[in-house]
Amino acid sequence: MSSDNDQLEELPLTEIFKKYNGKWVALIVTQRDRNLQPLAGKIVSAENDRYRLRQKIAKYNDICITFAGEPKYPLFL
């Protein structure tokens, strides 16, 4: 029996930033560096507006949300 996570696209963080440049990305982290920073993950959703991610990530317990690229305005999270 496969889970929803098995069907999600997994990419290195560098590829996520290229593919989803300018979008908010929610991902399940699958690989971390020695400082526990994400290196790769499975994409749950990518949106222009981070508030649209809320409905799509509600069923997941451990999600990382990041902005792929340089924002047009300062981000205070």
VENUR-V674131 format. One record per pair of residues at least 12 apart in sequence whose C-alpha atoms are under 6 Angstrom apart, sorted by the first residue. I is the first residue (numbers start at 1). J is the second residue. D is the distance in whole Angstrom. If there is no record, write none. Layout:
i: (I | I)
j: (J | J)
d: (D | D)
This chain:
i: (8 | 9 | 9 | 10 | 10 | 11 | 11 | 12 | 12 | 13 | 13 | 17 | 21 | 21 | 22 | 22 | 23 | 23 | 23 | 23 | 24 | 24 | 24 | 24 | 24 | 24 | 25 | 25 | 25 | 25 | 26 | 26 | 26 | 26 | 27 | 27 | 27 | 27 | 27 | 27 | 28 | 28 | 28 | 29)
j: (42 | 42 | 43 | 41 | 42 | 40 | 41 | 39 | 40 | 39 | 40 | 68 | 68 | 69 | 68 | 69 | 47 | 48 | 67 | 68 | 46 | 47 | 48 | 50 | 66 | 67 | 45 | 46 | 65 | 66 | 44 | 45 | 64 | 65 | 41 | 42 | 43 | 44 | 63 | 64 | 41 | 42 | 63 | 41)
d: (6 | 5 | 6 | 5 | 4 | 6 | 6 | 6 | 4 | 5 | 5 | 5 | 5 | 5 | 5 | 5 | 5 | 5 | 6 | 6 | 6 | 5 | 6 | 6 | 6 | 4 | 6 | 4 | 6 | 5 | 5 | 5 | 6 | 4 | 6 | 5 | 4 | 5 | 6 | 5 | 5 | 5 | 5 | 4)
